[in-house]
Amino acid sequence: MSDTEPSLLYRFTLQDGSTREFPVNFDSTTLKVRPRERSDYPAWTCLSFCRCPNCPLDESRHPLCPTAQSVMDIVDVFQNSVSTEPVIVDIISQRRTFQKRTTLTDGVSALMGVLMPTSGCPVLGLLRPNVLTHLPFASPEETAFRTLAMYLLAQYFVSRNGKAGDWDLKGIDAMIENVHLVNRHFAQRLKNICPKDVNLNAIVRLDTLASLTVHTAKKMTQQLDVLEPMFDCYLPRKD
């Protein structure tokens, strides 16, 4: 891919051989997605529609839910599709390509997992730095490890900007629980407008992964001794 092409391209090859492509364009500095402008937006994208209880946005300044705005093209394309339909998903970036034979829900969930944190949502945006090392179809352990590493790097920047960093990881559970709350309410938003289950199930899968990540992250933080041997090259020699 050249510099003029999308940051990521998600290509779905359906059972009948047809393809659906979703280019994802990030700002190279902030990793925020550049949404495609429309002349009008469906009612379900309004911020007030099934608004998340932990949403801090001012509706007078943000009439649209940024997350809804970022995924509306996916919802439009797949709203009449069946979640269990087998597909081939290619994820193409400038550096590498991933491919997986999977279900439509699994593929849509991976794509939403990129778009939702980069959409401008201030809650999901705390996961945005993870998109720099996007790993589609990651296991809960891989996601938890990347999230813990991202969170600790965030604390370095917090500290460098004059505030106290959360080096004991006390705030990570609350962060992921807030993500969990947004996922649940966004699923309710989609439930009101999708006749079929693929988009809803994609959010449910994301939320399940978030819940598993909470569990795995807690397990990791409680049992860091298990991880410590992997980092022995950084530690004082004990012999």
C-alpha distance (Angstrom), angle and dihedral (degrees) to the residues before:
residue distance angle dihedral
M1 . . .
S2 3.80 . .
D3 3.80 126.0 .
T4 3.81 88.8 -98.0
E5 3.81 92.9 59.9
P6 3.82 127.1 83.6
S7 3.78 121.5 -72.5
L8 3.81 86.8 -125.2
L9 3.77 133.7 7.1
Y10 3.80 120.7 -158.5
R11 3.80 112.0 -162.3
F12 3.81 121.1 -172.1
T13 3.81 117.6 -163.3
L14 3.80 107.9 -162.2
Q15 3.80 129.8 -153.0
D16 3.80 92.9 -95.2
G17 3.82 91.3 54.7
S18 3.79 95.2 -106.3
T19 3.79 119.5 130.1
R20 3.79 135.3 -142.5
E21 3.79 118.8 -161.1
F22 3.80 128.9 -161.0
P23 3.81 116.1 -172.4
V24 3.80 114.1 -158.5
N25 3.79 116.8 -155.9
F26 3.80 119.0 -165.5
D27 3.76 130.6 -170.4
S28 3.80 100.5 -110.9
T29 3.82 92.4 -137.3
T30 3.81 103.2 43.0
L31 3.84 102.7 20.3
K32 3.81 88.7 -130.2
V33 3.78 112.3 148.1
R34 3.78 119.7 -114.8
P35 3.82 104.3 -130.7
R36 3.77 121.2 -143.7
E37 3.79 109.4 -111.0
R38 3.81 120.2 -125.2
S39 3.77 132.1 -168.2
D40 3.80 89.7 -130.3
Y41 3.79 136.6 10.8
P42 3.81 130.1 -144.7
A43 3.80 117.1 -105.9
W44 3.81 92.8 -111.9
T45 3.82 90.4 66.9
C46 3.82 92.4 62.7
L47 3.79 113.2 112.7
S48 3.81 90.6 -126.4
F49 3.83 93.1 57.3
C50 3.84 106.9 101.0
R51 3.79 88.0 -27.2
C52 3.80 115.8 -159.5
P53 3.83 111.4 -109.8
N54 3.82 91.4 -131.7
C55 3.82 95.1 49.6
P56 3.84 108.8 127.8
L57 3.82 96.6 -170.9
D58 3.81 122.2 122.0
E59 3.81 106.5 -124.0
S60 3.81 92.4 -150.1
R61 3.81 89.1 61.4
H62 3.81 97.8 32.1
P63 3.81 109.4 37.1
L64 3.82 90.8 165.6
C65 3.79 128.0 60.8
P66 3.82 102.6 -117.6
T67 3.80 91.9 -146.9
A68 3.80 92.7 51.9
Q69 3.78 89.6 47.2
S70 3.81 91.1 52.7
V71 3.83 96.6 51.4
M72 3.81 101.6 35.0
D73 3.82 93.1 101.5
I74 3.82 90.4 56.1
V75 3.79 90.8 47.5
D76 3.80 90.8 50.1
V77 3.80 93.8 50.3
F78 3.81 99.3 43.1
Q79 3.81 104.1 28.9
N80 3.82 91.5 108.2
S81 3.81 95.9 40.2
V82 3.79 128.4 106.6
S83 3.79 116.1 -115.4
T84 3.81 95.7 -136.9
E85 3.81 95.3 54.3
P86 3.83 108.6 127.5
V87 3.80 114.5 -120.3
I88 3.78 140.9 167.8
V89 3.80 111.5 -124.5
D90 3.80 120.7 -160.2
I91 3.80 117.9 -170.9
I92 3.79 109.7 -166.5
S93 3.79 125.4 -170.5
Q94 3.78 132.4 165.3
R95 3.81 90.4 -95.6
R96 3.80 106.8 35.3
T97 3.79 148.1 -2.8
F98 3.79 128.1 -130.4
Q99 3.79 123.2 -163.1
K100 3.78 130.6 -174.2
R101 3.79 136.4 171.8
T102 3.77 102.7 -140.0
T103 3.79 144.6 123.6
L104 3.78 123.8 -61.9
T105 3.80 90.0 -114.4
D106 3.80 91.7 55.2
G107 3.81 91.7 51.0
V108 3.80 95.2 44.6
S109 3.81 89.7 48.0
A110 3.82 90.7 54.5
L111 3.81 91.0 50.2
M112 3.80 92.9 47.0
G113 3.80 87.7 49.2
V114 3.81 87.1 64.2
L115 3.79 99.4 40.1
M116 3.80 100.5 44.4
P117 3.84 98.6 57.1
T118 3.81 91.6 43.5
S119 3.81 95.4 45.9
G120 3.80 98.4 90.7
C121 3.81 95.9 -99.6
P122 3.83 103.7 146.2
V123 3.82 92.4 -145.7
L124 3.81 99.5 46.3
G125 3.80 89.2 36.6
L126 3.79 89.8 77.7
L127 3.82 85.6 75.1
R128 3.81 93.6 48.6
P129 3.84 96.5 100.8
N130 3.82 88.6 63.1
V131 3.81 88.6 68.4
L132 3.82 88.3 72.2
T133 3.82 86.8 72.4
H134 3.80 96.6 31.5
L135 3.80 110.2 -174.3
P136 3.81 110.6 -175.7
F137 3.80 118.5 -151.9
A138 3.82 91.3 15.1
S139 3.79 121.4 172.9
P140 3.83 119.8 -115.4
E141 3.82 88.6 -106.3
E142 3.81 92.4 52.9
T143 3.80 91.6 46.2
A144 3.80 92.2 48.0
F145 3.81 92.4 49.0
R146 3.81 92.5 49.3
T147 3.81 91.6 45.2
L148 3.81 92.9 50.4
A149 3.81 90.7 48.1
M150 3.81 91.2 47.9
Y151 3.81 91.6 48.3
L152 3.81 92.6 51.3
L153 3.81 91.4 48.7
A154 3.81 87.8 50.5
Q155 3.81 88.8 54.6
Y156 3.80 89.4 53.6
F157 3.81 90.0 56.4
V158 3.82 91.1 43.8
S159 3.81 88.8 53.2
R160 3.80 92.5 45.1
N161 3.80 88.4 55.1
G162 3.78 93.3 56.7
K163 3.81 103.4 -93.4
A164 3.78 131.4 108.6
G165 3.79 113.3 -91.4
D166 3.79 120.4 -135.2
W167 3.79 95.3 -123.6
D168 3.81 92.7 160.2
L169 3.84 91.0 60.3
K170 3.79 91.5 -124.7
G171 3.80 93.2 143.7
I172 3.79 101.0 47.8
D173 3.81 95.1 84.6
A174 3.82 91.5 54.5
M175 3.81 90.5 47.7
I176 3.80 93.1 53.4
E177 3.81 92.7 42.4
N178 3.83 88.0 55.8
V179 3.80 88.9 51.7
H180 3.80 88.3 50.0
L181 3.82 90.1 53.3
V182 3.81 92.5 51.1
N183 3.82 91.7 48.2
R184 3.80 91.6 52.2
H185 3.80 94.3 50.1
F186 3.79 93.5 42.3
A187 3.80 88.0 53.9
Q188 3.80 87.7 54.4
R189 3.81 89.2 51.7
L190 3.80 90.5 54.6
K191 3.80 92.9 43.4
N192 3.79 88.3 63.6
I193 3.80 95.0 55.9
C194 3.83 109.1 26.7
P195 3.82 116.8 85.8
K196 3.82 91.3 -167.8
D197 3.78 128.9 47.1
V198 3.80 107.3 -121.1
N199 3.82 98.8 95.7
L200 3.79 93.1 39.7
N201 3.80 92.3 48.3
A202 3.80 90.1 49.3
I203 3.81 89.6 58.4
V204 3.80 91.4 44.1
R205 3.80 88.7 52.8
L206 3.81 90.5 49.5
D207 3.79 89.8 49.6
T208 3.79 91.2 48.3
L209 3.80 88.6 51.8
A210 3.82 89.5 48.8
S211 3.80 89.9 51.5
L212 3.80 91.4 47.8
T213 3.80 88.6 47.1
V214 3.81 90.0 53.5
H215 3.80 89.4 51.4
T216 3.79 93.7 44.6
A217 3.81 93.6 44.0
K218 3.81 90.0 50.8
K219 3.79 89.5 48.2
M220 3.79 90.6 49.3
T221 3.81 94.0 47.9
Q222 3.79 90.8 46.9
Q223 3.79 93.2 47.7
L224 3.79 102.9 35.4
D225 3.80 88.0 141.6
V226 3.81 86.9 74.6
L227 3.81 90.3 58.5
E228 3.79 96.8 41.2
P229 3.84 96.1 83.1
M230 3.81 88.9 60.6
F231 3.81 87.5 62.8
D232 3.80 98.1 45.5
C233 3.81 90.5 118.4
Y234 3.83 87.2 70.1
L235 3.80 96.2 46.2
P236 3.81 132.8 83.7
R237 3.78 112.8 -91.4
K238 3.80 112.6 -104.6
D239 3.81 97.6 -156.0
